[in-house]
């Protein structure tokens, strides 16, 4: 993505510069309990990581104490030593965080305080009239960095194969405890609370009609928004839908064989989910039960943090993203010291699987729901399950490329899906 997104970004950036009191990374206040007269203002925000923090990171990498080599020839025991040494040593010697900082600071960024927590967000308005506002939620181990490649295609569709009528005004918040948002000092910041905060954010921005989108944690947060149905929310789009039926979820939890009577696509989904439950849920289990304990390792060791995120992502750079892409995200976790505060979201959610229809109460959602299925997602939601789970499913499409980080991996395709998914709702704005 070009650092100069468009004239609209430059104009918004100039507007920010003209205002006083811009927040920086080093000046972000800690979250506190909700004051009686909370400051609801929206303040400009710029990132500047102190050079001492980068120097400290590089020193810690140089002093890494490595484990012994795995005893197998594959990744079945986790991240392989040679690969992790390659990634981490590149991080400490050739990677440049300042490039990521420049990319982020080229965008209009703001912070506002909601329920005692400072919420950082990117907000880019389209130059096209009647653009549809959308709030897009990232996941773990992601951040707003996942979505920035989509800002151009979404806000300026005429430069990316769309028409002016396809334009969006884009709002991308950092979840509480993630990135440049504040860290909750008390409990209660689960998906339901975040959903309420996003509705308040859109209200403060003056949007009376808008849509929501999310993958990973963004899916249950968007689903919670649809359940709460705040004034102005027209519908949601998700790319990790909670379609798993209760009977299938029960078998997966018990480790039993696939239920009888599944179609080919349903059986393929079951096999993928079975693998997810047996392998990937180990990460969720650790963070969902002991976020503080795992946080000591992830907060003190850059190599530990990189291995945790890199292995969870199945070696993402070798598939669709560059080393720098992934290290931008890992660096954001390190430099904001947010590995522990981010992991607490799993604890707040009580270990409930986010893909299960029953736990997400999808049958109670009456607002329109749109789904895109990406082929390299953890599981490919069958349309039969999706129609059972969401009674007002207005769009379901299986695309031919992209995975769990769809917006990051395939920004043009992801943006085209949002245009198509929400086209029928634009008449409401």
C-alpha positions as CSV (number, residue, x, y, z in Angstrom):
1,X,0.0,0.0,0.0
2,X,1.3,3.4,-0.9
3,X,2.1,5.7,2.1
4,X,0.0,8.4,0.5
5,X,-3.4,6.8,0.3
6,X,-5.2,9.6,-1.3
7,X,-5.9,13.3,-1.1
8,X,-8.6,12.6,1.6
9,X,-6.0,11.1,3.9
10,X,-3.7,14.1,3.4
11,X,-6.5,16.4,4.1
12,X,-7.5,14.5,7.3
13,X,-3.8,14.4,8.3
14,X,-3.5,18.2,7.9
15,X,-6.6,18.6,10.0
16,X,-5.0,16.5,12.7
17,X,-1.8,18.5,12.6
18,X,-3.7,21.7,13.0
19,X,-5.2,20.5,16.3
20,X,-3.2,20.7,19.5
21,X,-2.7,18.0,22.2
22,X,-1.9,15.1,19.8
23,X,-1.2,11.9,21.8
24,X,1.9,9.8,21.2
25,X,2.9,6.3,22.1
26,X,5.0,7.5,25.0
27,X,2.2,9.6,26.4
28,X,-0.7,7.2,26.4
29,X,-2.3,7.1,29.9
30,X,-3.1,3.9,31.6
31,X,-6.8,2.8,31.8
32,X,-8.6,3.6,35.0
33,X,-12.0,3.0,36.5
34,X,-14.9,4.8,34.7
35,X,-14.9,8.5,35.9
36,X,-18.3,10.1,36.6
37,X,-17.7,12.7,33.9
38,X,-15.7,10.8,31.3
39,X,-14.0,12.8,28.6
40,X,-15.8,11.8,25.4
41,X,-13.6,13.9,23.1
42,X,-11.8,12.5,20.1
43,X,-8.1,13.4,20.2
44,X,-5.6,13.1,17.4
45,X,-2.9,10.4,17.9
46,X,0.5,9.9,16.4
47,X,3.0,7.0,17.1
48,X,6.5,7.6,18.2
49,X,8.2,4.6,19.9
50,X,11.2,5.8,21.9
51,X,14.5,4.8,20.4
52,X,15.5,3.3,23.7
53,X,12.7,0.7,23.4
54,X,14.0,-0.4,20.0
55,X,17.5,-0.6,21.3
56,X,16.4,-2.7,24.2
57,X,14.5,-5.1,21.9
58,X,17.6,-5.6,19.8
59,X,19.7,-6.2,22.8
60,X,17.3,-8.8,24.1
61,X,17.3,-10.6,20.8
62,X,21.1,-10.7,20.7
63,X,21.0,-12.3,24.2
64,X,18.4,-14.9,23.4
65,X,18.9,-18.2,25.2
66,X,17.8,-20.8,22.6
67,X,16.2,-24.2,23.4
68,X,17.7,-27.3,22.0
69,X,16.6,-28.6,18.5
70,X,13.4,-30.4,18.1
71,X,13.6,-34.2,17.8
72,X,11.5,-34.6,14.7
73,X,11.9,-33.5,11.1
74,X,8.6,-31.5,10.9
75,X,6.6,-28.9,12.8
76,X,4.7,-31.4,14.9
77,X,6.5,-30.2,18.1
78,X,6.1,-26.5,17.3
79,X,8.3,-23.9,15.7
80,X,11.5,-25.4,14.4
81,X,14.7,-24.0,15.9
82,X,16.4,-23.1,12.6
83,X,13.4,-21.3,11.3
84,X,12.8,-19.4,14.5
85,X,16.5,-18.4,14.7
86,X,16.3,-17.1,11.1
87,X,13.2,-15.0,11.9
88,X,14.3,-13.6,15.2
89,X,17.8,-12.8,14.1
90,X,16.4,-11.0,11.1
91,X,14.1,-9.1,13.5
92,X,17.1,-8.0,15.5
93,X,19.4,-7.0,12.7
94,X,17.6,-6.1,9.4
95,X,14.0,-5.3,10.3
96,X,13.1,-1.6,10.6
97,X,10.1,-0.7,12.9
98,X,10.3,2.9,11.7
99,X,8.9,1.9,8.3
100,X,5.8,0.5,10.0
101,X,5.5,3.6,12.1
102,X,5.6,5.8,9.0
103,X,2.8,3.7,7.4
104,X,0.6,4.0,10.4
105,X,1.3,7.7,10.9
106,X,0.3,8.3,7.2
107,X,-3.2,7.5,8.4
108,X,-5.6,9.6,10.5
109,X,-5.4,8.1,14.0
110,X,-7.3,9.1,17.0
111,X,-8.1,8.1,20.6
112,X,-11.2,8.4,22.7
113,X,-12.0,7.2,26.2
114,X,-14.9,4.7,26.5
115,X,-15.8,3.2,29.9
116,X,-12.5,4.3,31.4
117,X,-10.3,2.8,28.6
118,X,-8.6,4.7,25.9
119,X,-9.6,3.4,22.5
120,X,-7.2,3.9,19.6
121,X,-8.6,3.9,16.1
122,X,-7.9,4.7,12.5
123,X,-10.6,6.7,10.7
124,X,-10.4,7.4,7.0
125,X,-13.4,9.1,5.3
126,X,-13.9,8.5,1.6
127,X,-13.9,11.3,-0.9
128,X,-17.1,9.9,-2.4
129,X,-20.4,11.2,-1.1
130,X,-22.8,8.8,0.6
131,X,-20.0,6.4,1.6
132,X,-21.1,3.6,3.9
133,X,-19.4,3.7,7.3
134,X,-17.9,0.4,8.4
135,X,-16.2,-0.5,11.7
136,X,-13.7,-3.4,11.2
137,X,-12.4,-5.4,14.1
138,X,-9.1,-7.3,14.1
139,X,-8.3,-10.5,16.0
140,X,-5.5,-12.2,17.9
141,X,-2.6,-12.3,17.2
142,X,-3.5,-9.5,14.9
143,X,-3.9,-5.8,15.2
144,X,-5.0,-2.8,13.1
145,X,-2.0,-3.6,10.9
146,X,-4.1,-6.5,9.4
147,X,-6.5,-4.1,7.8
148,X,-4.5,-1.1,6.6
149,X,-4.0,-2.6,3.1
150,X,-7.8,-2.5,2.6
151,X,-8.2,1.2,3.4
152,X,-7.4,2.3,-0.2
153,X,-9.7,-0.2,-1.9
154,X,-12.6,0.5,0.5
155,X,-12.4,4.2,0.6
156,X,-11.4,4.8,-3.0
157,X,-13.1,2.0,-5.0
158,X,-12.8,3.8,-8.3
159,X,-9.0,3.3,-8.1
160,X,-9.5,-0.4,-7.4
161,X,-12.0,-1.8,-9.8
162,X,-15.2,-0.6,-8.1
163,X,-17.6,2.3,-8.5
164,X,-18.1,5.4,-6.4
165,X,-21.3,3.9,-5.1
166,X,-19.2,1.1,-3.4
167,X,-17.3,3.5,-1.2
168,X,-16.8,3.1,2.6
169,X,-15.8,5.4,5.4
170,X,-13.5,3.1,7.4
171,X,-13.1,2.9,11.2
172,X,-10.5,0.4,12.5
173,X,-10.2,0.3,16.3
174,X,-7.6,-1.4,18.4
175,X,-9.3,-3.7,20.8
176,X,-8.9,-2.9,24.5
177,X,-5.6,-4.3,25.7
178,X,-4.2,-4.5,22.1
179,X,-1.8,-2.2,20.4
180,X,-2.2,1.5,21.2
181,X,-5.5,1.2,23.0
182,X,-5.5,1.3,26.8
183,X,-5.3,-1.8,29.0
184,X,-8.3,-2.5,31.2
185,X,-7.4,-2.6,34.8
186,X,-10.5,-4.5,35.8
187,X,-12.5,-7.4,34.4
188,X,-15.5,-7.3,32.1
189,X,-14.0,-6.4,28.7
190,X,-15.2,-9.4,26.8
191,X,-16.8,-9.4,23.3
192,X,-20.1,-8.1,24.5
193,X,-18.5,-5.1,26.2
194,X,-16.3,-4.4,23.2
195,X,-19.4,-4.5,21.0
196,X,-21.0,-1.9,23.1
197,X,-17.9,0.3,23.0
198,X,-17.8,0.1,19.2
199,X,-21.4,1.2,19.0
200,X,-20.5,4.2,21.2
201,X,-17.5,4.9,19.1
202,X,-19.6,5.1,15.9
203,X,-22.1,7.3,17.7
204,X,-19.3,9.7,18.7
205,X,-18.1,9.8,15.1
206,X,-21.6,11.0,14.1
207,X,-22.6,7.9,12.1
208,X,-26.3,7.2,12.3
209,X,-26.2,4.3,9.8
210,X,-23.3,1.9,9.5
211,X,-22.2,-1.8,9.2
212,X,-19.7,-3.9,11.1
213,X,-17.1,-6.5,9.9
214,X,-14.8,-8.9,11.6
215,X,-12.7,-12.1,11.5
216,X,-11.2,-14.0,14.3
217,X,-12.2,-12.1,17.5
218,X,-13.8,-9.6,15.2
219,X,-16.5,-12.2,14.3
220,X,-17.9,-12.7,17.9
221,X,-17.6,-9.0,18.5
222,X,-19.5,-8.2,15.3
223,X,-22.1,-11.0,16.2
224,X,-22.5,-9.4,19.6
225,X,-23.1,-6.1,18.0
226,X,-25.8,-7.7,15.8
227,X,-27.4,-9.3,18.9
228,X,-27.4,-6.0,20.7
229,X,-28.7,-4.3,17.6
230,X,-27.7,-0.7,18.5
231,X,-29.4,2.1,16.8
232,X,-27.9,2.6,13.3
233,X,-26.3,-0.8,12.8
234,X,-27.6,-2.1,9.5
235,X,-25.9,-5.5,9.3
236,X,-22.6,-7.4,9.7
237,X,-20.1,-9.3,7.5
238,X,-17.9,-12.0,9.1
239,X,-15.1,-14.3,7.8
240,X,-14.9,-16.7,10.7
241,X,-18.6,-17.4,11.2
242,X,-20.1,-19.3,14.2
243,X,-21.9,-22.0,12.2
244,X,-21.0,-25.2,14.0
245,X,-24.3,-26.9,15.1
246,X,-24.7,-27.9,18.8
247,X,-24.6,-31.6,18.0
248,X,-21.4,-31.3,16.0
249,X,-19.8,-29.1,18.6
250,X,-20.6,-31.7,21.3
251,X,-18.8,-34.4,19.3
252,X,-15.8,-32.2,18.7
253,X,-15.5,-31.3,22.4
254,X,-15.6,-35.0,23.3
255,X,-13.1,-36.1,20.6
256,X,-15.5,-38.5,19.0
257,X,-15.8,-39.5,15.4
258,X,-17.7,-37.5,12.8
259,X,-21.5,-37.8,13.2
260,X,-23.4,-39.8,10.6
261,X,-25.2,-38.1,7.8
262,X,-22.8,-35.2,7.1
263,X,-22.5,-34.0,3.5
264,X,-19.0,-33.9,1.9
265,X,-18.5,-30.2,2.8
266,X,-19.8,-30.7,6.3
267,X,-17.5,-33.7,6.8
268,X,-14.5,-31.6,5.5
269,X,-15.5,-28.9,8.0
270,X,-15.6,-31.4,10.8
271,X,-12.2,-32.8,10.0
272,X,-10.7,-29.2,9.9
273,X,-12.4,-28.3,13.2
274,X,-11.2,-31.6,14.8
275,X,-7.6,-30.6,13.9
276,X,-8.3,-27.1,15.2
277,X,-9.6,-28.4,18.5
278,X,-6.7,-30.8,19.0
279,X,-3.9,-28.4,18.0
280,X,-4.8,-24.8,17.8
281,X,-7.0,-24.7,20.9
282,X,-3.9,-25.3,23.0
283,X,-3.1,-21.6,22.5
284,X,-6.7,-20.5,23.5
285,X,-6.6,-22.9,26.5
286,X,-3.4,-21.4,27.8
287,X,-4.6,-17.8,27.4
288,X,-8.1,-18.6,28.5
289,X,-7.0,-20.1,31.8
290,X,-3.6,-18.6,32.6
291,X,-3.1,-15.3,30.6
292,X,-1.0,-13.9,33.4
293,X,1.3,-16.9,33.6
294,X,1.9,-17.1,29.9
295,X,2.4,-13.4,29.8
296,X,5.6,-13.5,31.9
297,X,7.3,-15.4,29.1
298,X,5.8,-13.5,26.2
299,X,6.6,-10.1,27.9
300,X,10.2,-10.9,28.8
301,X,11.4,-12.7,25.7
302,X,11.2,-11.4,22.1
303,X,12.0,-14.9,20.8
304,X,9.3,-16.4,23.0
305,X,6.7,-13.9,21.7
306,X,7.8,-14.3,18.1
307,X,7.7,-18.1,18.3
308,X,4.2,-18.1,20.0
309,X,2.7,-15.9,17.3
310,X,4.7,-17.3,14.3
311,X,3.9,-20.9,15.2
312,X,0.2,-20.2,15.8
313,X,0.1,-18.7,12.3
314,X,1.6,-21.9,10.7
315,X,4.6,-20.0,9.4
316,X,2.5,-17.3,7.7
317,X,5.4,-15.5,5.9
318,X,6.1,-18.5,3.9
319,X,2.6,-18.5,2.5
320,X,1.1,-15.1,1.8
321,X,2.8,-12.5,3.9
322,X,6.4,-11.2,4.0
323,X,8.6,-11.4,7.1
324,X,8.3,-7.7,7.5
325,X,4.5,-7.9,7.5
326,X,4.4,-10.3,10.3
327,X,7.2,-8.6,12.2
328,X,5.3,-5.3,12.0
329,X,2.5,-7.1,14.0
330,X,4.8,-8.9,16.4
331,X,6.7,-5.7,17.0
332,X,3.5,-3.9,17.8
333,X,2.8,-6.4,20.5
334,X,6.3,-6.1,21.9
335,X,6.7,-2.3,21.8
336,X,3.3,-1.8,23.4
337,X,3.9,-4.5,26.0
338,X,0.4,-5.9,25.2
339,X,1.0,-9.7,25.0
340,X,-0.6,-10.3,28.5
341,X,-3.4,-7.7,28.2
342,X,-4.3,-9.1,24.8
343,X,-4.4,-12.7,26.0
344,X,-6.9,-11.8,28.7
345,X,-9.6,-11.5,26.1
346,X,-9.5,-15.3,26.0
347,X,-10.0,-15.5,29.8
348,X,-12.8,-12.9,29.6
349,X,-14.6,-15.1,27.0
350,X,-14.5,-18.1,29.4
351,X,-13.0,-20.5,26.9
352,X,-16.1,-20.6,24.8
353,X,-15.3,-21.6,21.1
354,X,-16.1,-18.6,18.9
355,X,-17.1,-20.8,16.0
356,X,-20.0,-22.6,17.8
357,X,-23.5,-21.3,16.9
358,X,-24.9,-22.0,20.3
359,X,-22.2,-20.1,22.3
360,X,-22.5,-17.1,20.0
361,X,-26.4,-17.3,20.1
362,X,-26.5,-16.8,16.3
363,X,-30.1,-18.0,16.2
364,X,-31.1,-14.8,18.1
365,X,-29.5,-12.5,15.5
366,X,-32.2,-10.7,13.5
367,X,-30.1,-8.2,11.6
368,X,-28.7,-9.1,8.2
369,X,-25.6,-11.3,8.2
370,X,-23.1,-11.7,5.3
371,X,-20.4,-14.4,5.2
372,X,-17.3,-14.9,3.0
373,X,-15.6,-18.3,3.2
374,X,-11.8,-18.2,2.5
375,X,-10.2,-21.5,1.4
376,X,-7.3,-21.4,3.9
377,X,-9.4,-20.4,6.9
378,X,-9.2,-22.8,9.9
379,X,-12.4,-24.3,8.6
380,X,-14.6,-23.7,5.6
381,X,-18.1,-23.1,6.9
382,X,-20.6,-25.1,4.9
383,X,-23.5,-23.0,3.5
384,X,-26.0,-25.6,5.1
385,X,-24.6,-24.9,8.5
386,X,-24.6,-21.1,7.9
387,X,-28.2,-21.0,6.9
388,X,-29.1,-23.0,10.0
389,X,-27.1,-20.6,12.2
390,X,-28.2,-17.2,10.8
391,X,-31.8,-16.8,10.1
392,X,-31.2,-13.6,8.1
393,X,-28.3,-14.6,6.0
394,X,-28.3,-12.2,3.0
395,X,-24.9,-13.1,1.4
396,X,-22.8,-16.3,1.4
397,X,-19.8,-16.6,-0.9
398,X,-16.9,-19.0,-1.2
399,X,-13.8,-17.4,-2.7
400,X,-10.8,-19.1,-4.3
401,X,-7.9,-17.6,-2.2
402,X,-7.1,-16.2,1.2
403,X,-7.0,-17.5,4.7
404,X,-7.4,-16.6,8.3
405,X,-6.0,-13.1,7.9
406,X,-8.0,-12.4,4.7
407,X,-7.8,-8.6,4.8
408,X,-4.1,-8.8,5.3
409,X,-3.4,-11.5,2.7
410,X,-5.9,-10.6,0.0
411,X,-6.9,-6.9,0.5
412,X,-8.4,-6.4,-3.0
413,X,-10.5,-9.5,-2.8
414,X,-11.5,-8.9,0.8
415,X,-12.6,-5.3,-0.2
416,X,-14.5,-6.6,-3.2
417,X,-16.4,-9.0,-0.9
418,X,-17.4,-6.2,1.4
419,X,-18.7,-4.1,-1.5
420,X,-20.8,-7.0,-2.7
421,X,-22.0,-8.2,0.7
422,X,-23.3,-4.8,1.8
423,X,-24.6,-3.6,-1.5
424,X,-28.2,-4.3,-0.6
425,X,-28.0,-2.4,2.6
426,X,-26.7,0.9,1.1
427,X,-30.3,2.0,0.3
428,X,-30.8,2.4,4.1
429,X,-28.2,5.2,4.4
